[in-house]
Amino acid sequence: MPRSLQDIINHADELAARAEQLEPTGNGHPEAVARLRGAVMQGAEAERALSAAICAAREDNMSWAAIGVIVGMSGEAVRKREAAPKGDPVPLERTI
């Protein structure tokens, strides 16, 4: 089932919150946990930054096709990924 970019960002934020709460004690791998925690948090930040950059590009009248070339997918795929869920307004700005 296709998910919007906002759905992906929300999921990344959930994972980052879980990673922050994870206690590395007792599992014998505190360095691995710290690396994973950092990677999850970087992923959430990257999704927010990508969404903000796409919004800014669209506000500058950049085409979906041109955005798609830069993002590495078709313009239609980027448009669908960025689309807000039905009934929700498309946000003009997102917090990074």
Contact map, one row per residue, 1 for C-alpha under 8 A:
111000000000000000000000000000000000000000000000000000000000000000000000000000000000000000000000
111100000000000000000000000000000000000000000000000000000000000000000000000000011000000000000000
111111110000000000000000000000000000000000000000000000000000000000000000000000001000000000000000
011111110000000000000000000000000000000000000000000000000000000000000000000000011111100000000000
001111111000000000000000000000000000000000000010001000000000000000000000000000001111000000000000
001111111100000000000000000000000000000000000000001000000000000000000000000000000111000000000000
001111111110000000000000000000000000000000000000000000000000000000000000000000000000000000000000
001111111111000000000000000000000000000000000010000000000000000000000000000000000000000000000000
000011111111100000000000000000000000000000010011000000000000000000000000000000000000000000000000
000001111111110000000000000000000000000000000000000000000000000000000000000000000000000000000000
000000111111111000000000000000000000000000000000000000000000000000000000000000000000000000000000
000000011111111100000000000000000000000110110010000000000000000000000000000000000000000000000000
000000001111111110000000000000000000000010010000000000000000000000000000000000000000000000000000
000000000111111111000000000000000000000000000000000000000000000000000000000000000000000000000000
000000000011111111100000000000000000000110000000000000000000000000000000000000000000000000000000
000000000001111111110000000000000000100110010000000000000000000000000000000000000000000000000000
000000000000111111111000000000000000000000000000000000000000000000000000000000000000000000000000
000000000000011111111100000000000000000000000000000000000000000000000000000000000000000000000000
000000000000001111111100000000000001100110000000000000000000000000000000000000000000000000000000
000000000000000111111100000000000000100000000000000000000000000000000000000000000000000000000000
000000000000000011111110000000000000000000000000000000000000000000000000000000000000000000000000
000000000000000001111111000000000000000000000000000000000000000000000000000000000000000000000000
000000000000000000001111100000000000000000000000000000000000000000000000000000000000000000000000
000000000000000000000111111111001100000000000000000000000000000000000000000000000000000000000000
000000000000000000000011111101000000000000000000000000000000000000000000000000000000000000000000
000000000000000000000001111100000000000000000000000000000000000000000000000000000000000000000000
000000000000000000000001111111000000000000000000000000000000000000000000000000000000000000000000
000000000000000000000001111111000000000000000000000000000000000000000000000000000000000000000000
000000000000000000000001001111111000000000000000000000000000000000000000000000000000000000000000
000000000000000000000001101111111100000000000000000000000000000000000000000000000000000000000000
000000000000000000000000000011111110000000000000000000000000000000000000000000000000000000000000
000000000000000000000000000011111111000000000000000000000000000000000000000000000000000000000000
000000000000000000000001000011111111100000000000000000000000000000000000000000000000000000000000
000000000000000000000001000001111111110000000000000000000000000000000000000000000000000000000000
000000000000000000000000000000111111111000000000000000000000000000000000000000000000000000000000
000000000000000000100000000000011111111100000000000000000000000000000000000000000000000000000000
000000000000000100110000000000001111111110000000000000000000000000000000000000000000000000000000
000000000000000000000000000000000111111111000000000000000000000000000000000000000000000000000000
000000000000000000000000000000000011111111100000000000000000000000000000000000000000000000000000
000000000001001100100000000000000001111111110000000000000000000000000000000000000000000000000000
000000000001101100100000000000000000111111111000000000000000000000000000000000000000000000000000
000000000000000000000000000000000000011111111100000000000000000000000000000000000000000000000000
000000000001000000000000000000000000001111111110000000000000000000000000000000000000000000000000
000000001001100100000000000000000000000111111111000000000000000000000000000000000000000000000000
000000000000000000000000000000000000000011111111100000000000000000000000000000000000000000000001
000000000000000000000000000000000000000001111111110000000000000000000000000000000000000000000000
000010011001000000000000000000000000000000111111111000000000000000000000000000000000000000000000
000000001000000000000000000000000000000000011111111100000000000000000000000000000000000000000111
000000000000000000000000000000000000000000001111111110000000000000000000000000000000000000000001
000000000000000000000000000000000000000000000111111111000000000000000000000000000000000000000000
000011000000000000000000000000000000000000000011111111100000000000000000000000000100000000000100
000000000000000000000000000000000000000000000001111111110000000000000000000000000000000000001111
000000000000000000000000000000000000000000000000111111111000000000000000000000000000000000000000
000000000000000000000000000000000000000000000000011111111100000000100000000000000000000000000000
000000000000000000000000000000000000000000000000001111111110000000000000000000000000000000011000
000000000000000000000000000000000000000000000000000111111111000000000000000000000000000000000000
000000000000000000000000000000000000000000000000000011111111110000100000000000000000000000000000
000000000000000000000000000000000000000000000000000001111111111100000000000000000000000000000000
000000000000000000000000000000000000000000000000000000111111110000000000000000000000000000000000
000000000000000000000000000000000000000000000000000000011111110000000000000000000000000000000000
000000000000000000000000000000000000000000000000000000001111111000000000000000000000000000000000
000000000000000000000000000000000000000000000000000000001111111101100000000000000000000000000000
000000000000000000000000000000000000000000000000000000000100111111100000001000000000000000000000
000000000000000000000000000000000000000000000000000000000100011111110000001101100000000000000000
000000000000000000000000000000000000000000000000000000000000001111111000011100000000000000000000
000000000000000000000000000000000000000000000000000000000000011111111100001000000000000000000000
000000000000000000000000000000000000000000000000000001001000011111111110001001000000000000000000
000000000000000000000000000000000000000000000000000000000000000111111111111111000000000000000000
000000000000000000000000000000000000000000000000000000000000000011111111111000000000000000000000
000000000000000000000000000000000000000000000000000000000000000001111111100000000000000000000000
000000000000000000000000000000000000000000000000000000000000000000111111100001000000000000000000
000000000000000000000000000000000000000000000000000000000000000000011111110000000000000000000000
000000000000000000000000000000000000000000000000000000000000000000011111111011000000000000000000
000000000000000000000000000000000000000000000000000000000000000010011001111111000000000000000000
000000000000000000000000000000000000000000000000000000000000001111111000111111100000000000000000
000000000000000000000000000000000000000000000000000000000000000110010000011111110000000000000000
000000000000000000000000000000000000000000000000000000000000000000010000111111111000000000000000
000000000000000000000000000000000000000000000000000000000000000100110010111111111100000000000000
000000000000000000000000000000000000000000000000000000000000000100000000001111111110000000000000
010100000000000000000000000000000000000000000000000000000000000000000000000111111110000000000000
011110000000000000000000000000000000000000000000000000000000000000000000000011111110000000000000
000111000000000000000000000000000000000000000000001000000000000000000000000001111111000000000000
000111000000000000000000000000000000000000000000000000000000000000000000000000111111100001000000
000111000000000000000000000000000000000000000000000000000000000000000000000000000111110111100000
000100000000000000000000000000000000000000000000000000000000000000000000000000000011111100000000
000000000000000000000000000000000000000000000000000000000000000000000000000000000001111100000000
000000000000000000000000000000000000000000000000000000000000000000000000000000000000111110000000
000000000000000000000000000000000000000000000000000000000000000000000000000000000001111111000000
000000000000000000000000000000000000000000000000000000000000000000000000000000000001001111100000
000000000000000000000000000000000000000000000000000000000000000000000000000000000011000111110000
000000000000000000000000000000000000000000000000000000000000000000000000000000000001000011111100
000000000000000000000000000000000000000000000000000000100000000000000000000000000000000001111100
000000000000000000000000000000000000000000000000000100100000000000000000000000000000000000111110
000000000000000000000000000000000000000000000001001100000000000000000000000000000000000000111111
000000000000000000000000000000000000000000000001000100000000000000000000000000000000000000001111
000000000000000000000000000000000000000000001001100100000000000000000000000000000000000000000111
